[in-house]
Amino acid sequence: MSLDTSAVVETARMSSPIGELELVARDGAICEIRLVEPAGRGGHAREPAPVRASVSRGEPAELDGVLAEARRQLAEYFAGRRRSFELPLATAGTPFQRRVWEALTEVGYGQTATYAELARAIGKPRAARAVGAALARNPVPVVVPCHRVIGAAGDLRGFGLGGVSVKRSLLDAEAARP
């Protein structure tokens, strides 16, 4: 496998109620969302800070295009005004991971599904653990809502974007909004 060095990679950061997020885009599509700095212990909501983007060469650039749109949609989600995302995604994953991530987008806002339910939804009813592994590799959490997947007994399991406390925060926020 060769690395495509011709791809233009851009990043932008934004504040959110769960902490500072870094958005990564490659050739006009979002490919990763990372938590840079978790929110303070109170979990207080913060207004999105002004953001500037940087191209992979480190040159500052005005935020526009897909990064600006991703920031806008995420800000709307955190403010309770958006329930799903309409962003071009360029996520790297195996065919199995991609099937899991696609099925995950069918879990509605404010709803949850178990790992086993998601496994059944992709036609692999005995693959609940493999589904969990695929969710752990989800490069665009929140946009592809892996926080909506829970254990069979209703318990919260790991969440790569800041841990179980962030997962609980996202689920609570969605449940509190009609």
URWOFEN-V678913 format. One record per pair of residues at least 24 apart in sequence whose ideal C-beta (glycine too) atoms are under 8 Angstrom apart, sorted by the first residue. I is the first residue (numbers start at 0). J is the second residue. Records with the same first field share a line. If there is no record, write none. Layout:
BEGIN
I=J / J
END
This chain:
BEGIN
7=54 / 55
8=54 / 55
9=52 / 53 / 54 / 55 / 60 / 64 / 66
10=52 / 53 / 55 / 66
11=50 / 51 / 52 / 53 / 62 / 66 / 67 / 69 / 70
12=48 / 50
13=47 / 48 / 50 / 70 / 73 / 74
14=45 / 46 / 47 / 48
15=45 / 47 / 73 / 74 / 77
16=42 / 43 / 44 / 45 / 77 / 168 / 172
17=42 / 77 / 160 / 161 / 165 / 168 / 169
18=161 / 165
20=73
22=66 / 69 / 70 / 73
24=64 / 65 / 66 / 69
25=89
26=89
27=64 / 65 / 87
28=65 / 86 / 87 / 88 / 89
29=65 / 66 / 69 / 86 / 87 / 88 / 89 / 139 / 142
30=88 / 89 / 90 / 91 / 138 / 139
31=90 / 138 / 139
32=138 / 139 / 140 / 141 / 142 / 160
33=160
34=160 / 161 / 165
37=161 / 165
42=164 / 168
44=77
47=73 / 74 / 77
69=142
72=142
73=141 / 142
76=141
77=172
79=172 / 176
82=107 / 108 / 109
83=108
84=142
86=142
88=139 / 142 / 143
90=137 / 138 / 139 / 143
91=138
92=133 / 136 / 138
93=133
95=129 / 133
96=133 / 136 / 137
99=130 / 133 / 134
100=133 / 137 / 143
103=134 / 137 / 143 / 144 / 145 / 147 / 148
104=143 / 144
106=144 / 147 / 148
108=144 / 173
109=173 / 174 / 176
110=147
111=147 / 148 / 149 / 170
112=147 / 148 / 149
113=148 / 149 / 150 / 151
114=148 / 150 / 151 / 156
115=151
117=148
131=156
135=159
141=169
146=170
147=173
END
